[in-house]
Amino acid sequence: MNLTLTLFLIVVGITLVITGWAARRTRTTVQFWAAGRGIKGWQNGLAIAGDYMSAASFLGIAGLIAFNGYDGFMYSVGWLVAYLTVLFLIAEPMRNTGKFTLADVLSYRMSPIPVRSAAAFSTVAVSASYMMAQMIGAGSLIKILIPTLDASLKPWFNWTVFGTKLDPSITVVGVLMMIYVIAGGMVATTWVQIVKAVLLMGGAVLLSFLVLLHFGFNFGSFFDAISGVKDKATGLNFTQPGILYKYGQKQAFGVDLALLDNISLGMALILGTAGLPHILMRFFTVPDAKAARQSVVWAMGLIGSFYIMTTFLGFGAATLVGKAKICATVAPNCKTNSNLAAPRLAEFLGTQYFGGTGGEFLLAFIAAVAFATILAVVAGLTLAASGAFSHDFYVNVIRTHILHGHVSDQEQVLVARITAGLVGLLSIWLAARVGATANAAALVAGVAFVIASAANLPAILFTLFWKRFNTWGAVASLVGGTAVTIWLVAIGPGWTVPVNEHPAFPLQNVGIVSIPIGFVLAIIGTYLGELAGAGRLAEQKFHEIDVRAQTGLGAEPVPVAG
Amino acid sequence: METDRPLPAQPLDRGPGEVRVAGVTSEDTAYWEGLEHTDEFRQLIRARMRFVLPATAFFLVYYFLLPLANGLAPGFMRTDVIGHINIAYLFALSQFVVAWLLAWFYIRKANNVFDRLAAAVRERAGRGRRAAP
């Protein structure tokens, strides 16, 4: 049997054992959504890091650097600095005022029906775009790295669902994530994240060590080698900025287009993280605000070290393997794929230090780590999306406020499991459908960050810190921010294949326009709401959320184990 | 300066995120507004804001300097400093150091100052409730 497949099955086995153990601890809603609020600060830090260091960042960033040099590193910087926004403004107030979801915090001051529905809408939009990107990536990786798995499942996938042929690899990932979430809820998801974070850090440290060993731990000669790699189109070497963002070529709104694109990307990265529902959800799993704060610091330590290592991996792949050979021996007839830079580097280093078997083993190991990464991240996303659906929409809007019923804890957990299953099935289908239309994958992941910062962030910040903010403002930013972002992306470049040369909107990263629009919509909505008399209740309740958020007075307690 | 006058009674001890009926009683508002106006709470907010606002402004400016410099002064950013390690790479690395340092300052401040001030507000709230009829 193929080595990569074996390691993949071992990883899957470990995660299923964790899920089985977690399933016995998942009966109540607090256990299902918030792991009984019993996760320690450092554990949550590892899990946040696990949620965050997706395959897009592990394989994607390493690949971007391997192909474009320095400019790929810009993502890494933004993704770490983002956590300062979370640490200073979001983490502790969220823990102090929330229960399970983002909407819990908003509906504190606002009318529950419109705000919970709007928050459910934006949460599903963010999670779905992020998840699709992950699953499409997972599908293509499995096809390249364990072709036997995909090929052996192929005969069973000879049917179509609503006009779309399901993809075997995507379906395997989707089914596994459904098992984790439905059976094990937040407990299983958290521990799968922790295991994955440890594996991923281990893999990155090992590869970085071997890269530096190759250069005798001499940074001078490492960088000499990097500067020897030249980009053909621009003539720049790989240590220099300007290869991915071609400054000084095109203009938009009278400003350098590449500069705008780069700043726009930065805005989405450092503001979007604070609005990602699956990250926010993690702050409800710890006992108190202090643990929430500690978990951010743990996460920052891990994420920062990891992203610095991405430069060793990316530059290592650029110098030792080279763009032309990135996929030469991994699979026959594969198109040059930047996602393969890290696996290919692993194979090269393994062969250099441990011979042919070593190369095979290291390649298999890194591939298994990448799969663990994808599985863990999609599980976290499924949990967030199903939380928005069942906790916010079904339990708190339909059952409580429209039908005026009481919903038992058992029913809530049951509905949560059913929605997790539906979210899983839907994403398997969507990923197979969107995946067929090519270049969308990388773009939809970026869209998630922009929606999070244009729709969710204004709603959260204003709810916590602006006294006059009201229901109208919250709905305006949640729905308007999401809609404007999706619209700008749709009329921008890059959405269609081949790339549209004269798009209606010039930027690929739309954050620089849609994030301010999200904030402005929140403000305009608030003033319109005041005219309509919606402000009174929200303003009175501000005193309460203000005190609670800052002091933790009356925060959701840690339930007694039983 | 405000003396230690008892707070209005807290009408209902409800947890956050709980299902609640629309509408809010005047006692509710009076209780929380009373807490908001205590010296303890004002001290906490002042201490937090004095750290968080400048720190946030600083990291935003420092972060956006990097893409701005890369785009506006590419020649300068491509200058080699040590061997082939250039200003652009060192500036990007410094972002990590700055982020870690700011996080460390915040944690120290939060553990030493904010937690103590928040505990004082919670204690004041407890006293207020007892003092009420």
HADDOCK unambig.tbl for C-alpha pairs under 7 A between the chains (distance, minus, plus):
assign (segid A and resid 77 and name CA) (segid B and resid 92 and name CA) 6.70 0.50 0.50
assign (segid A and resid 77 and name CA) (segid B and resid 95 and name CA) 6.74 0.50 0.50
assign (segid A and resid 77 and name CA) (segid B and resid 96 and name CA) 6.94 0.50 0.50
assign (segid A and resid 81 and name CA) (segid B and resid 99 and name CA) 5.84 0.50 0.50
assign (segid A and resid 84 and name CA) (segid B and resid 99 and name CA) 6.89 0.50 0.50
assign (segid A and resid 84 and name CA) (segid B and resid 103 and name CA) 6.81 0.50 0.50
assign (segid A and resid 88 and name CA) (segid B and resid 52 and name CA) 6.16 0.50 0.50
assign (segid A and resid 97 and name CA) (segid B and resid 16 and name CA) 5.59 0.50 0.50
assign (segid A and resid 98 and name CA) (segid B and resid 16 and name CA) 6.11 0.50 0.50
assign (segid A and resid 98 and name CA) (segid B and resid 17 and name CA) 5.72 0.50 0.50
assign (segid A and resid 99 and name CA) (segid B and resid 16 and name CA) 6.58 0.50 0.50
assign (segid A and resid 99 and name CA) (segid B and resid 17 and name CA) 5.25 0.50 0.50
assign (segid A and resid 104 and name CA) (segid B and resid 17 and name CA) 4.67 0.50 0.50
assign (segid A and resid 105 and name CA) (segid B and resid 17 and name CA) 6.55 0.50 0.50
assign (segid A and resid 108 and name CA) (segid B and resid 17 and name CA) 6.51 0.50 0.50
assign (segid A and resid 111 and name CA) (segid B and resid 22 and name CA) 6.96 0.50 0.50
assign (segid A and resid 220 and name CA) (segid B and resid 83 and name CA) 5.73 0.50 0.50
assign (segid A and resid 220 and name CA) (segid B and resid 84 and name CA) 6.94 0.50 0.50
assign (segid A and resid 223 and name CA) (segid B and resid 84 and name CA) 5.44 0.50 0.50
assign (segid A and resid 223 and name CA) (segid B and resid 85 and name CA) 6.21 0.50 0.50
assign (segid A and resid 224 and name CA) (segid B and resid 84 and name CA) 5.69 0.50 0.50
assign (segid A and resid 227 and name CA) (segid B and resid 84 and name CA) 6.62 0.50 0.50
assign (segid A and resid 240 and name CA) (segid B and resid 78 and name CA) 5.56 0.50 0.50
assign (segid A and resid 241 and name CA) (segid B and resid 70 and name CA) 6.41 0.50 0.50
assign (segid A and resid 247 and name CA) (segid B and resid 71 and name CA) 5.93 0.50 0.50
assign (segid A and resid 259 and name CA) (segid B and resid 68 and name CA) 7.00 0.50 0.50
assign (segid A and resid 259 and name CA) (segid B and resid 71 and name CA) 5.31 0.50 0.50
assign (segid A and resid 262 and name CA) (segid B and resid 67 and name CA) 6.40 0.50 0.50
assign (segid A and resid 263 and name CA) (segid B and resid 67 and name CA) 6.15 0.50 0.50
assign (segid A and resid 297 and name CA) (segid B and resid 103 and name CA) 6.70 0.50 0.50
assign (segid A and resid 304 and name CA) (segid B and resid 96 and name CA) 6.47 0.50 0.50
assign (segid A and resid 537 and name CA) (segid B and resid 23 and name CA) 6.71 0.50 0.50
assign (segid A and resid 540 and name CA) (segid B and resid 29 and name CA) 5.97 0.50 0.50
assign (segid A and resid 541 and name CA) (segid B and resid 29 and name CA) 6.90 0.50 0.50
assign (segid A and resid 543 and name CA) (segid B and resid 32 and name CA) 5.44 0.50 0.50
assign (segid A and resid 543 and name CA) (segid B and resid 33 and name CA) 5.36 0.50 0.50
assign (segid A and resid 543 and name CA) (segid B and resid 36 and name CA) 6.58 0.50 0.50
assign (segid A and resid 544 and name CA) (segid B and resid 32 and name CA) 5.10 0.50 0.50
assign (segid A and resid 547 and name CA) (segid B and resid 36 and name CA) 6.25 0.50 0.50
assign (segid A and resid 551 and name CA) (segid B and resid 118 and name CA) 4.79 0.50 0.50
assign (segid A and resid 551 and name CA) (segid B and resid 121 and name CA) 6.95 0.50 0.50
assign (segid A and resid 551 and name CA) (segid B and resid 122 and name CA) 6.84 0.50 0.50
assign (segid A and resid 553 and name CA) (segid B and resid 122 and name CA) 6.07 0.50 0.50
assign (segid A and resid 554 and name CA) (segid B and resid 15 and name CA) 6.10 0.50 0.50
assign (segid A and resid 555 and name CA) (segid B and resid 15 and name CA) 6.45 0.50 0.50
assign (segid A and resid 555 and name CA) (segid B and resid 16 and name CA) 6.52 0.50 0.50
assign (segid A and resid 556 and name CA) (segid B and resid 15 and name CA) 5.97 0.50 0.50
assign (segid A and resid 556 and name CA) (segid B and resid 16 and name CA) 6.39 0.50 0.50
